[in-house]
Amino acid sequence: MKIVMLARNADLYSHRRLKEVAESRGHTFDIVNTLHCYMNITSRRPSVYYNGEKMTGYDAIIPRIGASITFYGMAVLRQFEMMGVYPLNESVAIGRSRDKLRSMQLLARDGVGLPVTAFAYDPKRAEDIIRMTGGPPVVIKLLEGTQGIGVVLAETMQSAKSVIEAFRGAKVHIMAQEFIREAGGTDIRALVVGGKVVATMKRSGKAGEFRSNLHRGGAAETVRITPVERATAVQAAKTMGLNVCGVDMLRSNHGPVVMEVNSSPGLEGVEKATGKDVAGRIIDLLEANAERARAKRVKSKTRGQG
């Protein structure tokens, strides 16, 4: 099988692990810088070029698209999809998960546990949306934030209003969420691959930090999750349409609540905390599904020729 990964940094642990596992099984594995790809958008003959060469013969693509280049990255991924290359995660599913507000609306529609979340365009509604969450305290998030960046805990009504007004003054969209105090600065990340939870870890924030992201100095350890937490993670992945994702949950007094569904989860923290071969499970998924997709394309071509 010939696999291509869209990634700007080939040296990241996650990218090296996926490449090592794939090549150990005899697959060809190329990592290309997403921003160096360019496209020929021609009727019935879509193509992608990289370093002056036309990219052909790929069976599967692994999109590891950074949040800051979502728009261009999804355009490149769509082009590969139109070429019949099997995507680990489809562009439309990544788009759902990257839009924090849309993802919350879809999860709420499907009955997935969530913190109370409020959204308004007008900063004059600040007090209304803060009270809607049961706060203060209240968590205020940039809709475009990632890795804990653009997430603020406001302890008082005045500080919450000031943060909301400042963000809106900068013309950025925010949402306000219920503060789950009982989580104690920890969260659960469940790695879902092919509709199954394959590894779980508990992440704890450093002293004085309510955010538990490993990028912000948090620590990780293996954890057993409840059947309800497992079902919540699987449903969240299904709602987003993601084959592979990290589902971040808090343990609240009213059950697990989903904070985010990450379409490009890092593998280092969870593999080192749990000892699980998550990269291997991802390549298993590609092997099974890319082969089916190829067989379907061949069958469709044969039928068309008949």
TAHU-V808372 format. One record per run of one state. SS is the DSSP state (H for helix, E for strand, C for the rest). FROM is the first residue (numbers start at 1). LEN is the number of residues. If there is no record, write none. Layout:
SS FROM LEN
SS FROM LEN
//
This chain:
C 1 1
E 2 5
C 7 6
H 13 12
C 25 3
E 28 5
C 33 1
H 34 3
E 37 4
C 41 6
E 47 4
C 51 2
E 53 2
C 55 5
E 60 4
C 64 3
H 67 16
C 83 3
E 86 2
C 88 3
H 91 8
C 99 1
H 100 10
C 110 4
E 114 1
C 115 2
E 117 2
C 119 4
H 123 10
C 133 5
E 138 5
C 143 8
E 151 4
C 155 2
H 157 13
C 170 4
E 174 5
C 179 2
H 181 3
C 184 2
E 186 8
C 194 2
E 196 9
C 205 9
H 214 3
C 217 2
E 219 4
C 223 4
H 227 14
C 241 3
E 244 9
C 253 2
E 255 8
C 263 5
H 268 7
C 275 3
H 278 28
C 306 1
//
